Amino acid sequence: MVVSKEHAILAVKVMQLEDSQAYWIDPSGKTMAVQDNHANKIRQMCVGYLVNENQLNELFNSGGDDAIITYFVEKGWVRIRFMTGHYYLTVNKLNTNTKDLIRSWALCILEIHPEHKNKDVYTEETSSNLGYSEKLIDIADYYA
């Protein structure tokens, strides 16, 4: 398998991936395991870095945890959940950069869970207002 320089750099950022049922991938490719819930991970990781406490409270007051998650997804973050035997990803736009982020994550998740090679990956694009998840691909197709 031939891997581009950019792909290799992204893979290094997620190499130390912690086993979890959920993840965030930031726009630079840094992948963070989510042990509690996605909004709480944002509270732990991003207050004072990407948002201040007042901004986070305003987001929460405007729509709860969903508003916090939507805000970060619209900024290019990828939300990943493993539920009912499938991976569900929330992205703003499924473009080349987002696909590269997902591919790097998939390479690493298959190192942790090789048995997930045939699991489906569903995506929901918030920018398209689909309102439902659409099957993207089997995770093994990212590995190929």
C-alpha positions in Angstrom: 0.0 0.0 0.0 1.4 3.4 -1.0 0.8 6.2 1.6 1.2 9.9 0.8 3.3 12.1 3.0 0.2 14.0 4.2 -1.5 10.7 5.0 1.5 9.4 6.9 1.6 12.7 9.0 -2.0 12.3 9.9 -1.6 8.7 10.8 1.2 9.6 13.2 -1.1 12.1 15.0 -3.5 9.3 15.8 -1.0 6.5 16.3 -1.4 6.5 20.1 -5.1 6.1 19.7 -6.9 5.1 22.9 -9.6 2.4 22.6 -13.0 4.0 22.9 -16.5 3.9 21.5 -16.3 7.5 20.5 -13.7 10.0 19.1 -13.2 13.6 18.0 -10.8 14.4 15.2 -9.8 18.1 15.1 -9.1 19.8 11.7 -5.3 19.2 12.1 -5.8 15.4 12.4 -5.4 15.1 16.2 -7.7 12.3 17.4 -9.1 12.3 20.9 -10.9 9.4 22.6 -14.2 10.3 24.2 -14.9 8.4 27.3 -17.9 10.4 28.6 -19.7 12.3 25.8 -18.6 14.5 23.0 -19.7 17.8 24.5 -17.9 17.0 27.8 -14.7 16.2 25.9 -15.0 19.7 24.3 -15.4 21.2 27.8 -12.3 19.3 29.0 -10.1 20.0 26.0 -11.1 23.3 24.5 -12.1 25.8 27.2 -9.4 28.5 27.2 -7.9 27.1 23.9 -10.6 27.3 21.3 -13.5 28.8 23.2 -13.8 30.5 26.6 -16.2 29.5 29.3 -18.7 32.2 28.4 -18.9 31.1 24.8 -19.4 27.5 25.8 -22.1 28.5 28.2 -23.8 30.5 25.5 -23.7 27.6 23.1 -25.1 25.3 25.8 -27.9 27.7 26.7 -28.8 28.0 23.0 -29.2 24.3 22.4 -27.6 22.1 24.9 -24.9 19.6 24.1 -26.1 19.4 20.5 -25.2 23.1 20.0 -21.7 22.6 21.3 -21.2 19.5 19.0 -22.7 21.3 16.0 -20.4 24.3 16.5 -17.3 22.2 16.5 -18.4 20.1 13.5 -19.0 23.3 11.6 -15.4 24.3 12.4 -14.2 21.2 10.6 -14.1 18.6 13.5 -15.3 15.1 12.9 -17.5 13.4 15.5 -17.2 9.5 15.6 -19.4 7.1 17.5 -19.5 3.3 17.4 -23.0 2.1 18.0 -25.1 -0.9 17.1 -22.1 -2.5 15.3 -21.4 0.5 13.0 -19.4 3.7 13.0 -21.4 6.9 12.7 -19.5 10.1 11.7 -20.8 13.6 11.8 -18.9 16.0 9.5 -19.6 19.4 8.1 -18.6 18.6 4.6 -17.3 15.3 3.2 -14.5 16.7 1.2 -10.9 15.5 0.5 -9.5 16.8 3.7 -12.3 15.2 5.8 -11.8 11.9 4.0 -8.1 12.0 4.7 -8.8 12.6 8.4 -11.2 9.7 8.4 -8.8 7.4 6.5 -6.0 8.1 9.0 -8.3 7.3 11.9 -9.5 4.1 10.2 -6.0 2.9 9.8 -5.4 3.3 13.5 -8.7 1.9 14.7 -8.1 -1.2 12.6 -4.8 -1.7 14.5 -6.8 -1.7 17.8 -9.8 -3.6 16.4 -8.8 -5.7 13.3 -12.2 -7.4 13.7 -13.9 -4.2 12.7 -12.5 -4.5 9.2 -16.0 -5.1 7.7 -17.9 -2.6 9.8 -20.0 0.0 8.0 -19.2 3.7 8.3 -22.1 6.1 8.0 -21.7 9.8 7.7 -24.0 12.7 8.2 -23.1 16.0 6.7 -24.3 18.9 8.7 -23.8 21.3 5.8 -26.3 19.4 3.6 -29.0 19.3 6.3 -29.7 15.7 5.4 -31.2 15.0 8.7 -30.2 11.3 8.4 -27.1 9.2 8.2 -26.0 7.8 4.8 -23.7 4.8 4.5 -20.4 5.9 3.3 -18.3 2.8 3.0 -17.0 -0.2 4.9 -14.1 0.7 7.1 -11.9 -1.8 5.3 -12.2 0.3 2.2 -10.3 3.1 4.0 -7.6 0.6 4.8 -7.1 -0.5 1.2 
